[in-house]
Amino acid sequence: MPQTVKTRPDRYRARAHALAYHASTHASGRPSLSQRLELATVRRALAGTVGDSVLDVPCGTGRIDALLRERFDEVVGADSSVPMLTVYGAQADTRSGCCADIFNLPFDDASFDWVVCHRYLHHLRRHDERVAALASLRRVCRRGVVFYAWINTLLARRRGSMRASMPRARLDAAVAGAGLRVRDVHSCAGPFSVKTVVVCEPA
Ligand SMILES: C[S@@+](CC[C@H](N)C(=O)[O-])C[C@H]1O[C@@H](n2cnc3c(N)ncnc32)[C@H](O)[C@@H]1O
């Protein structure tokens, strides 16, 4: 059984939570300003990618699925939560979702051009967990990994019970430890925001 992030193990395992989570995303049709900025940042980060296939892990209920389909011919979603995958798959026949643990992905090496990991890494509090997650993503990609992360700025840092920002040097160390190197860091909202989308290539 895949392990969910340790901070709230049961959080994503209930169908009611999956439905509530989905309703809280831009799927409601009225994205907040922060959601629009975030999606625009993912789109900007993906503009520089070349390739046909992408793995979206964890895909959740499909927050960035439409955006990935604008850019890639083949989109595969993976998540450890069956309820999240059920909501993900219910929205379109074309969506193929797979129940999988991000630390132990059931795909061959270099199966996808790109791997996108949205809204996950900032839940991992330990450096070794971040390295292990990124190394797992690195293994299944050919061209690179795009991931959402919270990075401290001079004007902002955040530390909650479930999510935390980290110094840029710590992020670079995790990326290097996973056999990747940072190509670009796209800020979602400037120096007052810790939210970023990071584009990495194999080192
Ligand atoms: C904050 S949500 C992000 C989902 C989606 N990327 C989005 O932006 O809406 C975190 C997701 O990570 C999934 N998850 C937690 N631990 C996981 C693991 N070890 N392997 C795969 N997915 C995991 C949860 O089920 C949940 O769908």
The ligand as an SDF file (V2000), in Angstrom:
LIG
                    3D

 27 29  0  0  0  0  0  0  0  0999 V2000
   -1.9630   18.6690   -1.9500 C   0  0  0  0  0  0  0  0  0  0  0  0
   -2.4940   17.3070   -2.9380 S   0  0  0  0  0  0  0  0  0  0  0  0
   -1.8790   17.7850   -4.5510 C   0  0  0  0  0  0  0  0  0  0  0  0
   -2.5950   17.0960   -5.6620 C   0  0  0  0  0  0  0  0  0  0  0  0
   -2.4870   17.7850   -7.0370 C   0  0  0  0  0  0  0  0  0  0  0  0
   -1.1480   17.7460   -7.5490 N   0  0  0  0  0  0  0  0  0  0  0  0
   -3.0070   19.2120   -6.9620 C   0  0  0  0  0  0  0  0  0  0  0  0
   -2.2450   20.1300   -7.2070 O   0  0  0  0  0  0  0  0  0  0  0  0
   -4.1770   19.3840   -6.6430 O   0  0  0  0  0  0  0  0  0  0  0  0
   -1.3890   16.0400   -2.4600 C   0  0  0  0  0  0  0  0  0  0  0  0
   -1.6800   14.7200   -3.1260 C   0  0  0  0  0  0  0  0  0  0  0  0
   -0.5990   13.8450   -2.8250 O   0  0  0  0  0  0  0  0  0  0  0  0
   -1.1100   12.5380   -2.7340 C   0  0  0  0  0  0  0  0  0  0  0  0
   -0.0780   11.7490   -2.0420 N   0  0  0  0  0  0  0  0  0  0  0  0
    0.2780   11.8420   -0.7430 C   0  0  0  0  0  0  0  0  0  0  0  0
    1.2980   10.9930   -0.4880 N   0  0  0  0  0  0  0  0  0  0  0  0
    1.5730   10.3620   -1.6660 C   0  0  0  0  0  0  0  0  0  0  0  0
    2.5060    9.3790   -2.0510 C   0  0  0  0  0  0  0  0  0  0  0  0
    3.3820    8.8620   -1.1570 N   0  0  0  0  0  0  0  0  0  0  0  0
    2.5200    8.9380   -3.3240 N   0  0  0  0  0  0  0  0  0  0  0  0
    1.6400    9.4490   -4.2330 C   0  0  0  0  0  0  0  0  0  0  0  0
    0.7190   10.3940   -3.9260 N   0  0  0  0  0  0  0  0  0  0  0  0
    0.6950   10.8430   -2.6580 C   0  0  0  0  0  0  0  0  0  0  0  0
   -2.4200   12.7110   -2.0130 C   0  0  0  0  0  0  0  0  0  0  0  0
   -3.2820   11.6210   -2.1900 O   0  0  0  0  0  0  0  0  0  0  0  0
   -2.9320   13.9880   -2.6670 C   0  0  0  0  0  0  0  0  0  0  0  0
   -3.7250   13.7060   -3.7980 O   0  0  0  0  0  0  0  0  0  0  0  0
  1  2  1  0
  2  3  1  0
  2 10  1  0
  3  4  1  0
  4  5  1  0
  5  6  1  0
  5  7  1  0
  7  8  2  0
  7  9  1  0
 10 11  1  0
 11 12  1  0
 11 26  1  0
 12 13  1  0
 13 14  1  0
 13 24  1  0
 14 15  1  0
 14 23  1  0
 15 16  2  0
 16 17  1  0
 17 18  1  0
 17 23  2  0
 18 19  1  0
 18 20  2  0
 20 21  1  0
 21 22  2  0
 22 23  1  0
 24 25  1  0
 24 26  1  0
 26 27  1  0
M  CHG  2   2   1   9  -1
M  END
$$$$
